[in-house]
Amino acid sequence: MAPDGPLGGLPDCPGAAPLWRFLAGLDPETGRAVDARTDLPDIASIEQTFGGLPSLPRRLFGPRIALGLIDLGAIAAAERILALVTRAPGDPGEAHHFARAKLLEAQGHPEEAEAIYRALITQNRPNADAAMVALAENRLARGLLPPADLAEDLALRAYEQRGTLQGRMLREAEIAARAAAGDLPRALGLIAADVAADAMARPAAEALAARILTRAASRGPWDAAAAAAVLGHAGLLSDAAGADPARLALAGRMTGLGLPSLALDLLAPTLAREMPGGPAAAPAGTLLADEGVAGGTDPVPPGAWAARRAAAEADLALGDPAAALGRLAGIRAPEAAVMRAAARAQGSDYAGALAELDALPPAGEAGDAGAGGP
């Protein structure tokens, strides 16, 4: 049942076809949809056909179907499919246990899922590799470190399965585990090595770099080695909006470390979209309806206020209050007014700084603030 085979292209029709077509679109190892455009299938037809199968094919295909449904967000349907698998007596098998763990995660029970992943790994079951990837993802999603030796185990399995989808997933989990454990330079170096070896890997590498850098920027103290790694591998971040959360988080870190110029370099693609003419082009009276901007009504790209704020902080750290004022022009959030006051004071305009603070609304009335510029 290859995804690109005849079953994968079956037209919509009643009977067993929806079941086999759905199966044909799932990766046999991971249960993930091979085509990211996969739509939600005819679940009722799939359940009806699946329930009529003998116990052996239910046990064989059920876990993969459940994983595919979980991947598409059909959690209740996945639970019903797994329930049909366990109708037959005996152990439903390691594939069912893995799918059950994924279901538990989707239902908000990550600790129970972790116990299943650990058991599959300890027993070295055939899906131990998938369980290692899932264990790493499970703990990282909860803000916890992966087990101490997991990164090395993932690296070994990734090498053994290089060139396969499972191998790629193992490699990404290894890199994420190393970054979470504090070895950001090595993690970014591994991503760069993958891109150098295969230019086609760049889109996935950029997405991975954005994820691990966003996570790393939000955790613990940073040292010079981590900052140097960001400086050396900043090119791994895409210029597209998808990398903006990483750029924003890193910019704050770099400014805090005394590297505001690097912060502005990181923010450049984000600011180019939000302020294409530069700080001086921001019109007075601009309203930004973004997070933290009280009373904004005009549509703007997500993160616009956050980008301006981070850039203005870097400007102030560089001693460039004029640039900071240009970025903050017209934003009526109280925080923006406070930052404008700081910028004016830095430029020795103390009367202007006091005027900014005097114009702030009383506490509790920030949501009714009018548009204001510098």
C-alpha positions as CSV (number, residue, x, y, z in Angstrom):
1,M,0.0,0.0,0.0
2,A,2.5,2.6,-1.2
3,P,1.2,6.2,-0.8
4,D,1.9,6.8,-4.4
5,G,0.4,3.5,-5.5
6,P,-3.1,2.8,-7.0
7,L,-4.8,2.6,-3.6
8,G,-3.5,6.1,-2.7
9,G,-5.4,7.6,-5.6
10,L,-8.7,5.9,-5.2
11,P,-11.7,8.3,-5.6
12,D,-14.2,8.9,-2.8
13,C,-16.5,6.0,-2.7
14,P,-18.4,3.9,-0.1
15,G,-17.3,0.5,1.3
16,A,-13.8,-0.4,2.2
17,A,-12.0,2.1,-0.1
18,P,-11.8,4.9,2.5
19,L,-10.0,2.7,5.0
20,W,-7.4,1.4,2.5
21,R,-6.9,4.8,0.9
22,F,-6.3,6.3,4.4
23,L,-3.8,3.6,5.2
24,A,-2.0,4.1,1.9
25,G,-1.4,7.7,2.8
26,L,0.3,6.9,6.1
27,D,3.9,6.2,6.7
28,P,4.2,2.5,7.7
29,E,6.7,3.3,10.5
30,T,5.5,6.5,12.0
31,G,1.8,6.6,11.1
32,R,2.1,10.2,10.0
33,A,0.5,11.4,6.9
34,V,3.0,11.3,4.1
35,D,1.2,14.2,2.3
36,A,0.8,17.2,4.6
37,R,-2.3,18.1,2.7
38,T,-4.1,15.0,3.8
39,D,-7.7,15.8,4.8
40,L,-9.7,14.3,7.5
41,P,-11.0,11.0,6.1
42,D,-14.5,9.5,6.2
43,I,-14.2,8.3,9.8
44,A,-17.5,6.6,10.0
45,S,-16.8,4.5,7.0
46,I,-13.3,3.6,8.3
47,E,-14.6,2.6,11.6
48,Q,-17.4,0.5,10.1
49,T,-15.0,-1.3,7.8
50,F,-12.3,-1.7,10.4
51,G,-14.8,-3.2,12.9
52,G,-15.7,-5.9,10.4
53,L,-12.1,-7.1,10.0
54,P,-10.8,-10.2,11.7
55,S,-8.7,-9.7,14.8
56,L,-5.3,-10.2,13.1
57,P,-5.7,-7.4,10.5
58,R,-7.2,-5.2,13.2
59,R,-4.1,-5.7,15.4
60,L,-1.9,-5.2,12.3
61,F,-3.4,-2.0,10.9
62,G,-5.2,-0.5,13.9
63,P,-2.3,1.2,15.6
64,R,-1.2,2.9,12.4
65,I,-4.7,4.1,11.6
66,A,-5.0,5.5,15.2
67,L,-1.7,7.3,14.8
68,G,-2.8,8.8,11.6
69,L,-6.1,10.0,13.1
70,I,-4.2,11.5,16.1
71,D,-1.9,13.3,13.7
72,L,-5.0,14.8,12.1
73,G,-6.6,15.7,15.4
74,A,-9.3,13.0,15.4
75,I,-8.6,11.9,19.0
76,A,-12.0,10.3,19.8
77,A,-11.9,8.3,16.6
78,A,-8.4,7.1,17.3
79,E,-9.5,5.9,20.8
80,R,-12.4,4.0,19.2
81,I,-10.1,2.3,16.7
82,L,-7.7,1.2,19.5
83,A,-10.6,-0.1,21.5
84,L,-11.5,-2.3,18.5
85,V,-8.0,-3.7,18.5
86,T,-8.2,-4.8,22.1
87,R,-11.5,-6.8,21.6
88,A,-9.4,-9.9,20.8
89,P,-7.9,-11.6,23.8
90,G,-4.2,-11.4,24.5
91,D,-1.5,-8.8,24.3
92,P,-2.4,-6.3,21.5
93,G,1.3,-5.8,20.8
94,E,3.9,-3.1,21.0
95,A,2.5,-1.1,18.1
96,H,-0.8,-0.8,20.1
97,H,1.1,0.2,23.2
98,F,2.9,3.0,21.3
99,A,-0.3,4.2,19.7
100,R,-1.9,4.1,23.1
101,A,0.9,6.3,24.5
102,K,0.4,8.8,21.8
103,L,-3.4,8.8,22.5
104,L,-2.7,9.5,26.2
105,E,-0.5,12.4,25.3
106,A,-3.2,13.8,23.0
107,Q,-5.7,13.5,25.9
108,G,-3.4,15.4,28.3
109,H,-1.7,12.5,30.2
110,P,2.0,12.8,29.2
111,E,3.3,11.1,32.4
112,E,1.4,7.9,31.6
113,A,2.6,8.1,28.0
114,E,6.2,8.5,29.2
115,A,5.9,5.3,31.3
116,I,4.9,3.4,28.1
117,Y,7.7,4.8,26.0
118,R,10.3,3.9,28.7
119,A,9.0,0.4,28.8
120,L,9.2,-0.1,25.1
121,I,12.8,1.3,25.1
122,T,13.9,-0.8,28.1
123,Q,12.5,-4.0,26.5
124,N,14.1,-3.0,23.2
125,R,10.9,-3.7,21.3
126,P,10.8,-3.3,17.5
127,N,9.4,0.2,17.9
128,A,12.0,1.3,20.5
129,D,13.4,3.9,18.1
130,A,10.0,5.6,17.7
131,A,9.6,5.4,21.4
132,M,12.9,7.2,22.0
133,V,11.9,10.0,19.7
134,A,8.5,10.2,21.4
135,L,10.1,10.2,24.8
136,A,12.4,13.1,23.9
137,E,9.4,15.1,22.5
138,N,7.3,14.2,25.5
139,R,9.7,15.6,28.0
140,L,10.7,18.6,26.0
141,A,7.1,19.6,25.6
142,R,6.7,19.5,29.4
143,G,9.8,21.7,29.9
144,L,11.8,18.7,31.2
145,L,15.2,17.4,30.2
146,P,15.5,14.2,28.3
147,P,17.2,11.3,30.1
148,A,20.9,11.7,30.3
149,D,22.0,9.1,27.8
150,L,19.1,9.5,25.4
151,A,20.9,11.9,23.0
152,E,23.7,9.4,22.4
153,D,21.3,6.5,21.9
154,L,19.4,8.6,19.4
155,A,22.6,9.5,17.6
156,L,23.5,5.8,17.2
157,R,20.0,4.8,16.0
158,A,19.9,7.8,13.6
159,Y,23.2,6.7,12.0
160,E,21.9,3.1,11.6
161,Q,18.7,4.4,9.9
162,R,20.2,7.3,7.9
163,G,18.4,8.1,4.7
164,T,15.0,7.1,6.1
165,L,12.2,9.1,7.5
166,Q,12.7,7.4,10.9
167,G,16.4,8.2,10.7
168,R,15.5,11.9,10.1
169,M,13.2,11.9,13.1
170,L,15.9,10.3,15.3
171,R,18.4,12.9,14.2
172,E,16.1,15.8,14.9
173,A,15.3,14.3,18.3
174,E,19.0,13.9,19.1
175,I,19.7,17.6,18.1
176,A,16.8,18.8,20.2
177,A,17.9,16.7,23.2
178,R,21.5,18.1,23.0
179,A,20.2,21.7,22.8
180,A,17.9,21.1,25.8
181,A,20.8,19.7,27.8
182,G,22.7,22.9,27.3
183,D,25.0,21.9,24.4
184,L,23.6,24.5,21.9
185,P,26.8,24.9,20.0
186,R,26.9,21.2,19.1
187,A,23.2,21.1,18.3
188,L,23.5,24.0,15.9
189,G,26.7,22.5,14.5
190,L,24.9,19.3,13.7
191,I,22.1,21.1,11.9
192,A,24.7,23.1,9.8
193,A,26.5,19.8,9.0
194,D,23.2,18.3,7.7
195,V,22.5,21.3,5.5
196,A,26.1,21.2,4.1
197,A,25.7,17.5,3.3
198,D,22.3,17.9,1.7
199,A,21.0,21.3,0.5
200,M,17.5,19.7,0.2
201,A,17.5,19.4,4.0
202,R,17.5,23.2,4.5
203,P,13.7,23.8,5.0
204,A,13.5,21.1,7.7
205,A,16.8,22.3,9.2
206,E,15.6,25.9,9.4
207,A,12.4,24.8,11.1
208,L,14.3,22.7,13.6
209,A,16.8,25.5,14.3
210,A,13.9,27.9,15.0
211,R,12.3,25.4,17.4
212,I,15.4,24.7,19.4
213,L,16.5,28.3,19.5
214,T,13.1,29.5,20.7
215,R,13.2,26.9,23.4
216,A,16.8,27.6,24.4
217,A,16.2,31.4,24.5
218,S,13.5,30.9,27.1
219,R,15.6,28.8,29.5
220,G,18.3,29.3,32.1
221,P,21.4,31.5,32.0
222,W,23.3,31.8,28.7
223,D,27.1,31.9,28.4
224,A,29.5,33.1,25.8
225,A,29.6,29.8,24.0
226,A,25.8,29.9,23.4
227,A,26.0,33.4,22.2
228,A,28.9,32.6,19.9
229,A,26.9,29.6,18.5
230,V,24.0,31.9,17.7
231,L,26.4,34.4,16.0
232,G,28.0,31.6,14.0
233,H,24.8,29.9,12.9
234,A,22.3,32.8,12.6
235,G,22.0,31.9,8.9
236,L,20.1,28.7,9.9
237,L,17.1,30.9,10.7
238,S,14.8,31.5,7.8
239,D,13.9,35.1,6.9
240,A,10.2,34.0,6.8
241,A,7.7,34.8,9.5
242,G,7.8,31.3,10.9
243,A,11.2,32.1,12.4
244,D,10.1,35.3,14.1
245,P,9.4,33.8,17.6
246,A,13.0,32.5,17.6
247,R,14.4,35.9,16.4
248,L,12.4,37.8,19.1
249,A,13.4,35.5,21.9
250,L,17.1,35.5,20.9
251,A,17.1,39.3,20.5
252,G,16.1,39.8,24.1
253,R,18.9,37.4,25.1
254,M,21.5,39.1,23.0
255,T,20.6,42.6,24.3
256,G,20.8,41.2,27.9
257,L,24.2,39.8,27.2
258,G,25.5,43.1,26.0
259,L,25.2,42.3,22.3
260,P,22.5,44.7,21.1
261,S,24.0,44.9,17.6
262,L,23.6,41.2,17.2
263,A,20.0,41.6,18.4
264,L,19.3,44.1,15.7
265,D,20.9,41.8,13.1
266,L,18.6,39.0,14.2
267,L,15.5,41.2,14.1
268,A,16.3,42.6,10.7
269,P,14.1,40.3,8.6
270,T,11.2,40.7,11.0
271,L,11.5,44.5,11.1
272,A,11.9,44.6,7.3
273,R,8.4,43.2,7.0
274,E,6.8,45.3,9.7
275,M,8.7,48.6,9.1
276,P,9.9,48.4,5.5
277,G,11.0,52.0,5.5
278,G,13.0,51.7,8.7
279,P,12.3,53.4,12.1
280,A,11.9,56.9,10.5
281,A,9.0,55.6,8.3
282,A,6.7,54.8,11.3
283,P,3.8,57.2,11.0
284,A,2.7,59.1,14.1
285,G,-0.6,57.8,15.4
286,T,-0.1,54.2,14.2
287,L,-2.2,51.7,16.1
288,L,-1.0,48.2,16.5
289,A,-3.5,45.5,17.4
290,D,-0.9,43.1,18.6
291,E,-0.2,41.4,21.9
292,G,0.2,43.9,24.8
293,V,-1.0,46.9,22.8
294,A,-4.0,48.4,24.5
295,G,-6.9,49.4,22.4
296,G,-5.3,48.7,19.0
297,T,-7.7,48.1,16.1
298,D,-5.7,48.0,12.9
299,P,-4.5,44.6,11.6
300,V,-0.8,44.1,11.7
301,P,1.5,41.1,11.3
302,P,1.8,39.0,14.4
303,G,4.7,40.0,16.6
304,A,4.8,43.6,15.2
305,W,4.8,45.2,18.7
306,A,7.1,42.6,20.1
307,A,9.6,43.3,17.3
308,R,9.5,47.0,17.7
309,R,9.9,46.7,21.5
310,A,12.9,44.3,21.2
311,A,14.5,46.6,18.6
312,A,14.0,49.7,20.7
313,E,15.5,48.0,23.7
314,A,18.6,47.2,21.6
315,D,18.7,50.8,20.3
316,L,18.7,52.1,23.9
317,A,21.4,49.7,24.8
318,L,23.4,51.1,21.9
319,G,22.8,54.7,23.0
320,D,20.6,55.5,20.0
321,P,17.4,57.1,21.5
322,A,16.4,58.6,18.1
323,A,16.1,55.1,16.6
324,A,14.2,53.8,19.6
325,L,11.7,56.7,19.3
326,G,11.2,56.1,15.6
327,R,10.3,52.4,16.3
328,L,7.9,53.4,19.1
329,A,6.2,56.2,17.3
330,G,2.4,56.2,17.7
331,I,2.2,53.0,19.7
332,R,-0.2,53.7,22.6
333,A,0.6,50.8,24.9
334,P,1.7,52.1,28.3
335,E,4.9,50.1,28.1
336,A,5.7,51.9,24.8
337,A,5.1,55.3,26.5
338,V,7.5,54.3,29.3
339,M,10.1,53.2,26.8
340,R,9.7,56.5,24.9
341,A,10.2,58.4,28.2
342,A,13.4,56.4,28.7
343,A,14.6,57.2,25.2
344,R,13.8,60.9,25.6
345,A,15.7,61.0,28.9
346,Q,18.6,59.3,27.3
347,G,18.7,62.0,24.8
348,S,18.5,64.7,27.6
349,D,14.9,65.6,26.7
350,Y,13.7,65.5,30.3
351,A,10.6,67.6,29.7
352,G,9.5,65.3,26.9
353,A,10.1,62.3,29.1
354,L,7.9,63.7,31.9
355,A,5.2,64.5,29.3
356,E,5.2,60.9,28.1
357,L,4.7,59.7,31.7
358,D,2.1,62.3,32.5
359,A,0.1,61.2,29.5
360,L,-0.2,57.6,30.8
361,P,-3.7,56.6,31.7
362,P,-4.5,55.8,35.4
363,A,-4.0,52.2,36.4
364,G,-6.9,50.1,35.1
365,E,-7.8,52.5,32.3
366,A,-5.0,51.4,29.9
367,G,-7.5,49.7,27.6
368,D,-9.2,53.1,26.9
369,A,-6.0,54.9,26.0
370,G,-6.2,56.9,22.8
371,A,-3.7,56.8,19.9
372,G,-0.6,58.7,20.9
373,G,2.7,59.5,19.3
374,P,5.9,60.9,20.6
